[in-house]
Amino acid sequence: NPYVNITSNIKRMVTVDDVKKEIINSDLVICAMDEPPYIAQRLVNKACYDLNIPSVYAFSQKSAGKMFMVYPNETPCADCLLSKYDEEEFINLVKIFLSSSQDLITANTASNTALLTSWIVNKIIDSIAQKNIDGGILYRYDFHTFEEKEFDEFEENDECPTCSNTCDKLDSELFNILRIN
């Protein structure tokens, strides 16, 4: 497609401003990074929300991939989804991920990555072509059965530190652990 411009950089981004500098002229941002866990997604989410850029978040596991889309000011954001899991069991898991001295490895294969990528692109094209605002749904694609399912639904959260105009949820243990600048 002659109208698509893809930019690829190898750069460490540790603040929202770092991300903003990379995406400032983008029409869509695809966040497909795992490290640091949850913080990378929060940085991209906040930058996209501030710049009003739609974004897609993708995750991969050994047997399945997950994804969701965010349209700022129209759908719940990534922090709204994260807020849904602001409970002790999830917080303990996040602490383990962030304190691990080992490199975390996602057990995945090239064929699964190709499946996940094509599925995500298909979802994006369907969303754009049908003008379907498909936010607030976390989808799961099973690599064994090749089936897509709605894995979880989430709503805008009044206690979201990114998209709520009424909240600064820094009193949350989860968002204190996953603090972004």
N, C-alpha and C positions, 0 to 999 in steps of 0.2 A: 504494500500500500504506500504510494508516494506521499501520503499526507501524514504518515506516522513518523515521529522522530523519537527514537529511544536513546536515552543517555545512560551510559554506564561509567561509574567511577569507583575506584577503590579508595575509600576515605572513611576514617573513623568519625562517626557523628555521635556526640555525647550530650548535646543540648538541643532544645527545640529550635533555637536560632540556626544551628548547624544544618538541621533538616530543612528549615525554611529556605536557606540559601541554595540548596540543591533542587528544590521543587517549585520555586517561585513562579515559573512560567508554565507549569504543568497543567494539563486538563484532567489527568487522572494519575493517582499514585498507587502502585502495587507494593505492599509491604510483605515481603516473603523472607524475613530474616528471623532467626531464633535467638540470637544473642545480643545483649544480655536478655535473659528470659523476661518477658512482659515489659521490660523497660524500653526496648527498641520499638515495640508497638505503641507504647504510650507517647514516645517522642514524635513518631510519625503522625499519630492520631491528633495530638495537640497542634502540630504544625499545619496539618491539612485542615483542621477545624478553623484555626485562626485565619488561614488564607482562603477558606471556602472552596477547597479542592476535594472532589470525591475520592474515596480511597477504598482499596480492597486489601484484606488481611488474609494471608494464607499460612497454614501450618501443616506439617507433615509428620506422620508417625509410620511405623513399620507396616501396618495393615490398612491405613486410611489417611485421607487428607481432610482438612476442614478449611472453610473460608466463610467470610461475611463481607458485606459491603456497607460503606458509610457515606451518606450524602449529608454534609453539614447543614444544620438548621432544618433538615427534613426527616432524618432518621436518628435513632440512637447511635451514639459513637462507641468506639472501642472501650473507653473507660466505663460506659454504661454496662457493657457486658462484663467487664472485670468487677464492677461494683456488685454484680449479682452473686459473685463467689466470695465476697468479703466475709469469710467465716473461718473459724479456727483451723479446720482440716486443710483448706486451701492455703491459708497463711503459712502453716507449717511446711507444706510442699514448696512454696515459694522460697522460704528461708533455706531449705535444703539445696534448691537449685542455685541460689545466690551465694551460699557459703561453700559449695563444693570446690575442692582444690583440683579436681580432675576436670578435663575438658569434657563437656557434655556432648554425647554423640547421639544423633537421631539415626536409628537403624532404618535405612531406606536404600532403595536401589534406583538405578538410572531409569529403568522402565516405569517404576512408580512415580518418579519425579516427572517424567514425560506425561504420564496419565494425568497427574495432578495439574500440571501446567495447562494442558489442553482443556481440561474440565473448567479451570478457572477462566481461561480466555473465552470459552463458550458461554459461561455465565455472564461475563462482562458484555459480550456482544449481544446476547439475548436482552440484557437489561437496557442497553442503549437503543437497540433496534425497536424494542417494544415500549420504550419510554416507561419502563416499569421500575419504580422506586422500590427495590427489594431489600430494604434495610430491616434490622431487628431480627434477622434469622441467621443462625449459625448452621451452615450446611456441612454434611459429612459425606465424603465419597469413599466407598469401600473398594479397595484395590482387588479384592478377591471376587466380589460379585458384580463389580462395575455399576453399582447402584448409588444414586444420590438420595439422601434423606435429610429432612429437616431435623437437625440434632438438638437444637435448643432455640427458644425464642427469648428475646430480651426487649425491654422497653426503655424509653428515656427515663433516666433516674434523677429525681430532684436532688440527690446527694452526689451527683457526678461532678468531679472537679474540673472537667473540661467543658461540657456543654450546658451545665446548669447555671443560670444567672443568679441563683439564690444560694449557692453553696460553695464553700471552700472546705473540701472534705479532708483536710490535713489532720483532723482528729482521728481519722481511720488508721488503724495499725497497718493495713494492707497498703494504702497509698503513702504512708510514711516509709515503709520498707521499699516501695517502688517509686520513690520520689524522683521527679524529673526537674530539670532547669530549663 
